Amino acid sequence: MPVFELPLAELKNYQGRNTRPADFDDYWERALAEMRRVDPEVELVPATRIR
C-alpha cells in the first residue's frame, strides 16, 4: 500500500515541484502543429489466429 506525505485533500491539488519552462506553451503549439501535418496513413490488417 502506498504511503503519502500529504493528506488526500492536498494531494488532489498538488502540482508537483518542477517549475514550468518559460517556453512551455510555444513548445506544445509547435509540437501539435508538427503532429497535425503528418498524414498517418493508417492501414488496419486483420491478424491471423495462432494456436
Beta strands, then each sheet from edge to edge (+ up, - down):
end
